[in-house]
Amino acid sequence: MDFNPIATPLCLAIRENLVHAAFRYSLQSVLVHA
């Protein structure tokens, strides 16, 4: 399995973005319901 030098950082950036968005969303809902 060869790594695409363009696609790999893109996938990592997208995954990090999704994790950050999910974390922010859950944190926001916790603050709203608190």
mmCIF entry with sequence, helices, sheets and N, C-alpha, C, O atoms, coordinates in Angstrom:
data_MODEL
# 
_entry.id   MODEL 
# 
_entity.id                         1 
_entity.type                       polymer 
_entity.pdbx_number_of_molecules   1 
# 
_entity_poly.entity_id                      1 
_entity_poly.type                           'polypeptide(L)' 
_entity_poly.nstd_linkage                   no 
_entity_poly.nstd_monomer                   no 
_entity_poly.pdbx_seq_one_letter_code       MDFNPIATPLCLAIRENLVHAAFRYSLQSVLVHA 
_entity_poly.pdbx_seq_one_letter_code_can   MDFNPIATPLCLAIRENLVHAAFRYSLQSVLVHA 
_entity_poly.pdbx_strand_id                 A 
# 
loop_
_entity_poly_seq.entity_id 
_entity_poly_seq.num 
_entity_poly_seq.mon_id 
_entity_poly_seq.hetero 
1 1  MET n 
1 2  ASP n 
1 3  PHE n 
1 4  ASN n 
1 5  PRO n 
1 6  ILE n 
1 7  ALA n 
1 8  THR n 
1 9  PRO n 
1 10 LEU n 
1 11 CYS n 
1 12 LEU n 
1 13 ALA n 
1 14 ILE n 
1 15 ARG n 
1 16 GLU n 
1 17 ASN n 
1 18 LEU n 
1 19 VAL n 
1 20 HIS n 
1 21 ALA n 
1 22 ALA n 
1 23 PHE n 
1 24 ARG n 
1 25 TYR n 
1 26 SER n 
1 27 LEU n 
1 28 GLN n 
1 29 SER n 
1 30 VAL n 
1 31 LEU n 
1 32 VAL n 
1 33 HIS n 
1 34 ALA n 
# 
_struct_asym.id          A 
_struct_asym.entity_id   1 
# 
_struct_conf.conf_type_id            HELX_P 
_struct_conf.id                      HELX_P1 
_struct_conf.pdbx_PDB_helix_id       AA1 
_struct_conf.beg_label_comp_id       ALA 
_struct_conf.beg_label_asym_id       A 
_struct_conf.beg_label_seq_id        7 
_struct_conf.pdbx_beg_PDB_ins_code   ? 
_struct_conf.end_label_comp_id       HIS 
_struct_conf.end_label_asym_id       A 
_struct_conf.end_label_seq_id        33 
_struct_conf.pdbx_end_PDB_ins_code   ? 
_struct_conf.beg_auth_comp_id        ALA 
_struct_conf.beg_auth_asym_id        A 
_struct_conf.beg_auth_seq_id         7 
_struct_conf.end_auth_comp_id        HIS 
_struct_conf.end_auth_asym_id        A 
_struct_conf.end_auth_seq_id         33 
_struct_conf.pdbx_PDB_helix_class    1 
_struct_conf.details                 ? 
_struct_conf.pdbx_PDB_helix_length   27 
# 
_struct_conf_type.id          HELX_P 
_struct_conf_type.criteria    ? 
_struct_conf_type.reference   ? 
# 
loop_
_atom_site.group_PDB 
_atom_site.id 
_atom_site.type_symbol 
_atom_site.label_atom_id 
_atom_site.label_alt_id 
_atom_site.label_comp_id 
_atom_site.label_asym_id 
_atom_site.label_entity_id 
_atom_site.label_seq_id 
_atom_site.pdbx_PDB_ins_code 
_atom_site.Cartn_x 
_atom_site.Cartn_y 
_atom_site.Cartn_z 
_atom_site.occupancy 
_atom_site.B_iso_or_equiv 
_atom_site.pdbx_formal_charge 
_atom_site.auth_seq_id 
_atom_site.auth_comp_id 
_atom_site.auth_asym_id 
_atom_site.auth_atom_id 
_atom_site.pdbx_PDB_model_num 
ATOM 1   N N  . MET A 1 1  ? 0.854   -1.197 0.000  1.00 0.00 ? 1  MET A N  1 
ATOM 2   C CA . MET A 1 1  ? 0.000   0.000  0.000  1.00 0.00 ? 1  MET A CA 1 
ATOM 3   C C  . MET A 1 1  ? 0.886   1.241  0.000  1.00 0.00 ? 1  MET A C  1 
ATOM 4   O O  . MET A 1 1  ? 1.622   1.497  0.952  1.00 0.00 ? 1  MET A O  1 
ATOM 5   N N  . ASP A 1 2  ? 0.801   1.995  -1.073 1.00 0.00 ? 2  ASP A N  1 
ATOM 6   C CA . ASP A 1 2  ? 1.631   3.203  -1.173 1.00 0.00 ? 2  ASP A CA 1 
ATOM 7   C C  . ASP A 1 2  ? 0.834   4.425  -0.736 1.00 0.00 ? 2  ASP A C  1 
ATOM 8   O O  . ASP A 1 2  ? -0.375  4.507  -0.948 1.00 0.00 ? 2  ASP A O  1 
ATOM 9   N N  . PHE A 1 3  ? 1.534   5.371  -0.124 1.00 0.00 ? 3  PHE A N  1 
ATOM 10  C CA . PHE A 1 3  ? 0.881   6.572  0.379  1.00 0.00 ? 3  PHE A CA 1 
ATOM 11  C C  . PHE A 1 3  ? 0.953   7.679  -0.656 1.00 0.00 ? 3  PHE A C  1 
ATOM 12  O O  . PHE A 1 3  ? 2.021   7.963  -1.198 1.00 0.00 ? 3  PHE A O  1 
ATOM 13  N N  . ASN A 1 4  ? -0.170  8.294  -0.925 1.00 0.00 ? 4  ASN A N  1 
ATOM 14  C CA . ASN A 1 4  ? -0.199  9.442  -1.824 1.00 0.00 ? 4  ASN A CA 1 
ATOM 15  C C  . ASN A 1 4  ? 0.252   10.660 -1.023 1.00 0.00 ? 4  ASN A C  1 
ATOM 16  O O  . ASN A 1 4  ? -0.390  10.995 -0.027 1.00 0.00 ? 4  ASN A O  1 
ATOM 17  N N  . PRO A 1 5  ? 1.334   11.337 -1.419 1.00 0.00 ? 5  PRO A N  1 
ATOM 18  C CA . PRO A 1 5  ? 1.874   12.448 -0.621 1.00 0.00 ? 5  PRO A CA 1 
ATOM 19  C C  . PRO A 1 5  ? 0.919   13.628 -0.512 1.00 0.00 ? 5  PRO A C  1 
ATOM 20  O O  . PRO A 1 5  ? 1.086   14.487 0.353  1.00 0.00 ? 5  PRO A O  1 
ATOM 21  N N  . ILE A 1 6  ? -0.091  13.671 -1.394 1.00 0.00 ? 6  ILE A N  1 
ATOM 22  C CA . ILE A 1 6  ? -1.066  14.764 -1.321 1.00 0.00 ? 6  ILE A CA 1 
ATOM 23  C C  . ILE A 1 6  ? -2.299  14.326 -0.532 1.00 0.00 ? 6  ILE A C  1 
ATOM 24  O O  . ILE A 1 6  ? -2.829  15.082 0.282  1.00 0.00 ? 6  ILE A O  1 
ATOM 25  N N  . ALA A 1 7  ? -2.745  13.100 -0.784 1.00 0.00 ? 7  ALA A N  1 
ATOM 26  C CA . ALA A 1 7  ? -3.983  12.631 -0.167 1.00 0.00 ? 7  ALA A CA 1 
ATOM 27  C C  . ALA A 1 7  ? -3.812  12.347 1.321  1.00 0.00 ? 7  ALA A C  1 
ATOM 28  O O  . ALA A 1 7  ? -4.745  12.551 2.098  1.00 0.00 ? 7  ALA A O  1 
ATOM 29  N N  . THR A 1 8  ? -2.633  11.879 1.726  1.00 0.00 ? 8  THR A N  1 
ATOM 30  C CA . THR A 1 8  ? -2.444  11.508 3.129  1.00 0.00 ? 8  THR A CA 1 
ATOM 31  C C  . THR A 1 8  ? -2.581  12.698 4.081  1.00 0.00 ? 8  THR A C  1 
ATOM 32  O O  . THR A 1 8  ? -3.353  12.602 5.036  1.00 0.00 ? 8  THR A O  1 
ATOM 33  N N  . PRO A 1 9  ? -1.869  13.821 3.871  1.00 0.00 ? 9  PRO A N  1 
ATOM 34  C CA . PRO A 1 9  ? -2.069  14.974 4.757  1.00 0.00 ? 9  PRO A CA 1 
ATOM 35  C C  . PRO A 1 9  ? -3.493  15.515 4.682  1.00 0.00 ? 9  PRO A C  1 
ATOM 36  O O  . PRO A 1 9  ? -4.019  16.036 5.666  1.00 0.00 ? 9  PRO A O  1 
ATOM 37  N N  . LEU A 1 10 ? -4.111  15.389 3.515  1.00 0.00 ? 10 LEU A N  1 
ATOM 38  C CA . LEU A 1 10 ? -5.485  15.858 3.360  1.00 0.00 ? 10 LEU A CA 1 
ATOM 39  C C  . LEU A 1 10 ? -6.421  15.028 4.226  1.00 0.00 ? 10 LEU A C  1 
ATOM 40  O O  . LEU A 1 10 ? -7.284  15.572 4.914  1.00 0.00 ? 10 LEU A O  1 
ATOM 41  N N  . CYS A 1 11 ? -6.249  13.705 4.192  1.00 0.00 ? 11 CYS A N  1 
ATOM 42  C CA . CYS A 1 11 ? -7.075  12.822 5.025  1.00 0.00 ? 11 CYS A CA 1 
ATOM 43  C C  . CYS A 1 11 ? -6.851  13.105 6.504  1.00 0.00 ? 11 CYS A C  1 
ATOM 44  O O  . CYS A 1 11 ? -7.800  13.126 7.288  1.00 0.00 ? 11 CYS A O  1 
ATOM 45  N N  . LEU A 1 12 ? -5.599  13.321 6.884  1.00 0.00 ? 12 LEU A N  1 
ATOM 46  C CA . LEU A 1 12 ? -5.298  13.625 8.284  1.00 0.00 ? 12 LEU A CA 1 
ATOM 47  C C  . LEU A 1 12 ? -5.939  14.941 8.698  1.00 0.00 ? 12 LEU A C  1 
ATOM 48  O O  . LEU A 1 12 ? -6.472  15.056 9.802  1.00 0.00 ? 12 LEU A O  1 
ATOM 49  N N  . ALA A 1 13 ? -5.889  15.935 7.813  1.00 0.00 ? 13 ALA A N  1 
ATOM 50  C CA . ALA A 1 13 ? -6.466  17.239 8.126  1.00 0.00 ? 13 ALA A CA 1 
ATOM 51  C C  . ALA A 1 13 ? -7.980  17.139 8.256  1.00 0.00 ? 13 ALA A C  1 
ATOM 52  O O  . ALA A 1 13 ? -8.575  17.746 9.147  1.00 0.00 ? 13 ALA A O  1 
ATOM 53  N N  . ILE A 1 14 ? -8.603  16.366 7.361  1.00 0.00 ? 14 ILE A N  1 
ATOM 54  C CA . ILE A 1 14 ? -10.059 16.197 7.418  1.00 0.00 ? 14 ILE A CA 1 
ATOM 55  C C  . ILE A 1 14 ? -10.451 15.467 8.698  1.00 0.00 ? 14 ILE A C  1 
ATOM 56  O O  . ILE A 1 14 ? -11.411 15.844 9.369  1.00 0.00 ? 14 ILE A O  1 
ATOM 57  N N  . ARG A 1 15 ? -9.695  14.412 9.031  1.00 0.00 ? 15 ARG A N  1 
ATOM 58  C CA . ARG A 1 15 ? -10.008 13.655 10.249 1.00 0.00 ? 15 ARG A CA 1 
ATOM 59  C C  . ARG A 1 15 ? -9.858  14.537 11.480 1.00 0.00 ? 15 ARG A C  1 
ATOM 60  O O  . ARG A 1 15 ? -10.693 14.493 12.384 1.00 0.00 ? 15 ARG A O  1 
ATOM 61  N N  . GLU A 1 16 ? -8.788  15.343 11.519 1.00 0.00 ? 16 GLU A N  1 
ATOM 62  C CA . GLU A 1 16 ? -8.561  16.224 12.657 1.00 0.00 ? 16 GLU A CA 1 
ATOM 63  C C  . GLU A 1 16 ? -9.679  17.262 12.749 1.00 0.00 ? 16 GLU A C  1 
ATOM 64  O O  . GLU A 1 16 ? -10.132 17.607 13.840 1.00 0.00 ? 16 GLU A O  1 
ATOM 65  N N  . ASN A 1 17 ? -10.119 17.759 11.580 1.00 0.00 ? 17 ASN A N  1 
ATOM 66  C CA . ASN A 1 17 ? -11.211 18.726 11.537 1.00 0.00 ? 17 ASN A CA 1 
ATOM 67  C C  . ASN A 1 17 ? -12.493 18.117 12.088 1.00 0.00 ? 17 ASN A C  1 
ATOM 68  O O  . ASN A 1 17 ? -13.205 18.755 12.864 1.00 0.00 ? 17 ASN A O  1 
ATOM 69  N N  . LEU A 1 18 ? -12.789 16.878 11.685 1.00 0.00 ? 18 LEU A N  1 
ATOM 70  C CA . LEU A 1 18 ? -14.001 16.213 12.148 1.00 0.00 ? 18 LEU A CA 1 
ATOM 71  C C  . LEU A 1 18 ? -13.951 15.967 13.648 1.00 0.00 ? 18 LEU A C  1 
ATOM 72  O O  . LEU A 1 18 ? -14.945 16.164 14.347 1.00 0.00 ? 18 LEU A O  1 
ATOM 73  N N  . VAL A 1 19 ? -12.793 15.537 14.144 1.00 0.00 ? 19 VAL A N  1 
ATOM 74  C CA . VAL A 1 19 ? -12.643 15.299 15.581 1.00 0.00 ? 19 VAL A CA 1 
ATOM 75  C C  . VAL A 1 19 ? -12.827 16.598 16.348 1.00 0.00 ? 19 VAL A C  1 
ATOM 76  O O  . VAL A 1 19 ? -13.497 16.625 17.380 1.00 0.00 ? 19 VAL A O  1 
ATOM 77  N N  . HIS A 1 20 ? -12.228 17.679 15.843 1.00 0.00 ? 20 HIS A N  1 
ATOM 78  C CA . HIS A 1 20 ? -12.328 18.973 16.509 1.00 0.00 ? 20 HIS A CA 1 
ATOM 79  C C  . HIS A 1 20 ? -13.769 19.472 16.500 1.00 0.00 ? 20 HIS A C  1 
ATOM 80  O O  . HIS A 1 20 ? -14.253 20.000 17.502 1.00 0.00 ? 20 HIS A O  1 
ATOM 81  N N  . ALA A 1 21 ? -14.457 19.304 15.365 1.00 0.00 ? 21 ALA A N  1 
ATOM 82  C CA . ALA A 1 21 ? -15.845 19.743 15.257 1.00 0.00 ? 21 ALA A CA 1 
ATOM 83  C C  . ALA A 1 21 ? -16.740 18.938 16.196 1.00 0.00 ? 21 ALA A C  1 
ATOM 84  O O  . ALA A 1 21 ? -17.622 19.496 16.849 1.00 0.00 ? 21 ALA A O  1 
ATOM 85  N N  . ALA A 1 22 ? -16.513 17.629 16.262 1.00 0.00 ? 22 ALA A N  1 
ATOM 86  C CA . ALA A 1 22 ? -17.314 16.785 17.148 1.00 0.00 ? 22 ALA A CA 1 
ATOM 87  C C  . ALA A 1 22 ? -17.072 17.153 18.608 1.00 0.00 ? 22 ALA A C  1 
ATOM 88  O O  . ALA A 1 22 ? -18.007 17.206 19.406 1.00 0.00 ? 22 ALA A O  1 
ATOM 89  N N  . PHE A 1 23 ? -15.803 17.407 18.952 1.00 0.00 ? 23 PHE A N  1 
ATOM 90  C CA . PHE A 1 23 ? -15.474 17.784 20.321 1.00 0.00 ? 23 PHE A CA 1 
ATOM 91  C C  . PHE A 1 23 ? -16.133 19.113 20.684 1.00 0.00 ? 23 PHE A C  1 
ATOM 92  O O  . PHE A 1 23 ? -16.680 19.263 21.776 1.00 0.00 ? 23 PHE A O  1 
ATOM 93  N N  . ARG A 1 24 ? -16.077 20.087 19.753 1.00 0.00 ? 24 ARG A N  1 
ATOM 94  C CA . ARG A 1 24 ? -16.677 21.388 20.015 1.00 0.00 ? 24 ARG A CA 1 
ATOM 95  C C  . ARG A 1 24 ? -18.191 21.265 20.151 1.00 0.00 ? 24 ARG A C  1 
ATOM 96  O O  . ARG A 1 24 ? -18.801 21.917 20.998 1.00 0.00 ? 24 ARG A O  1 
ATOM 97  N N  . TYR A 1 25 ? -18.795 20.422 19.306 1.00 0.00 ? 25 TYR A N  1 
ATOM 98  C CA . TYR A 1 25 ? -20.240 20.245 19.349 1.00 0.00 ? 25 TYR A CA 1 
ATOM 99  C C  . TYR A 1 25 ? -20.677 19.620 20.673 1.00 0.00 ? 25 TYR A C  1 
ATOM 100 O O  . TYR A 1 25 ? -21.641 20.074 21.290 1.00 0.00 ? 25 TYR A O  1 
ATOM 101 N N  . SER A 1 26 ? -19.966 18.575 21.108 1.00 0.00 ? 26 SER A N  1 
ATOM 102 C CA . SER A 1 26 ? -20.325 17.917 22.366 1.00 0.00 ? 26 SER A CA 1 
ATOM 103 C C  . SER A 1 26 ? -20.092 18.853 23.543 1.00 0.00 ? 26 SER A C  1 
ATOM 104 O O  . SER A 1 26 ? -20.890 18.882 24.480 1.00 0.00 ? 26 SER A O  1 
ATOM 105 N N  . LEU A 1 27 ? -19.008 19.616 23.503 1.00 0.00 ? 27 LEU A N  1 
ATOM 106 C CA . LEU A 1 27 ? -18.716 20.555 24.578 1.00 0.00 ? 27 LEU A CA 1 
ATOM 107 C C  . LEU A 1 27 ? -19.795 21.631 24.643 1.00 0.00 ? 27 LEU A C  1 
ATOM 108 O O  . LEU A 1 27 ? -20.224 22.025 25.727 1.00 0.00 ? 27 LEU A O  1 
ATOM 109 N N  . GLN A 1 28 ? -20.231 22.106 23.471 1.00 0.00 ? 28 GLN A N  1 
ATOM 110 C CA . GLN A 1 28 ? -21.260 23.133 23.415 1.00 0.00 ? 28 GLN A CA 1 
ATOM 111 C C  . GLN A 1 28 ? -22.582 22.604 23.971 1.00 0.00 ? 28 GLN A C  1 
ATOM 112 O O  . GLN A 1 28 ? -23.266 23.303 24.718 1.00 0.00 ? 28 GLN A O  1 
ATOM 113 N N  . SER A 1 29 ? -22.944 21.360 23.606 1.00 0.00 ? 29 SER A N  1 
ATOM 114 C CA . SER A 1 29 ? -24.193 20.789 24.098 1.00 0.00 ? 29 SER A CA 1 
ATOM 115 C C  . SER A 1 29 ? -24.129 20.573 25.605 1.00 0.00 ? 29 SER A C  1 
ATOM 116 O O  . SER A 1 29 ? -25.135 20.735 26.295 1.00 0.00 ? 29 SER A O  1 
ATOM 117 N N  . VAL A 1 30 ? -22.953 20.209 26.123 1.00 0.00 ? 30 VAL A N  1 
ATOM 118 C CA . VAL A 1 30 ? -22.791 20.039 27.570 1.00 0.00 ? 30 VAL A CA 1 
ATOM 119 C C  . VAL A 1 30 ? -22.980 21.379 28.268 1.00 0.00 ? 30 VAL A C  1 
ATOM 120 O O  . VAL A 1 30 ? -23.639 21.456 29.305 1.00 0.00 ? 30 VAL A O  1 
ATOM 121 N N  . LEU A 1 31 ? -22.402 22.435 27.698 1.00 0.00 ? 31 LEU A N  1 
ATOM 122 C CA . LEU A 1 31 ? -22.532 23.757 28.312 1.00 0.00 ? 31 LEU A CA 1 
ATOM 123 C C  . LEU A 1 31 ? -23.971 24.246 28.249 1.00 0.00 ? 31 LEU A C  1 
ATOM 124 O O  . LEU A 1 31 ? -24.446 24.901 29.176 1.00 0.00 ? 31 LEU A O  1 
ATOM 125 N N  . VAL A 1 32 ? -24.668 23.931 27.159 1.00 0.00 ? 32 VAL A N  1 
ATOM 126 C CA . VAL A 1 32 ? -26.055 24.371 27.006 1.00 0.00 ? 32 VAL A CA 1 
ATOM 127 C C  . VAL A 1 32 ? -26.953 23.653 28.002 1.00 0.00 ? 32 VAL A C  1 
ATOM 128 O O  . VAL A 1 32 ? -27.846 24.264 28.589 1.00 0.00 ? 32 VAL A O  1 
ATOM 129 N N  . HIS A 1 33 ? -26.718 22.345 28.198 1.00 0.00 ? 33 HIS A N  1 
ATOM 130 C CA . HIS A 1 33 ? -27.577 21.562 29.086 1.00 0.00 ? 33 HIS A CA 1 
ATOM 131 C C  . HIS A 1 33 ? -27.184 21.694 30.552 1.00 0.00 ? 33 HIS A C  1 
ATOM 132 O O  . HIS A 1 33 ? -27.928 21.273 31.437 1.00 0.00 ? 33 HIS A O  1 
ATOM 133 N N  . ALA A 1 34 ? -26.029 22.272 30.805 1.00 0.00 ? 34 ALA A N  1 
ATOM 134 C CA . ALA A 1 34 ? -25.565 22.372 32.190 1.00 0.00 ? 34 ALA A CA 1 
ATOM 135 C C  . ALA A 1 34 ? -26.426 23.366 32.963 1.00 0.00 ? 34 ALA A C  1 
ATOM 136 O O  . ALA A 1 34 ? -26.193 23.591 34.151 1.00 0.00 ? 34 ALA A O  1 
# 
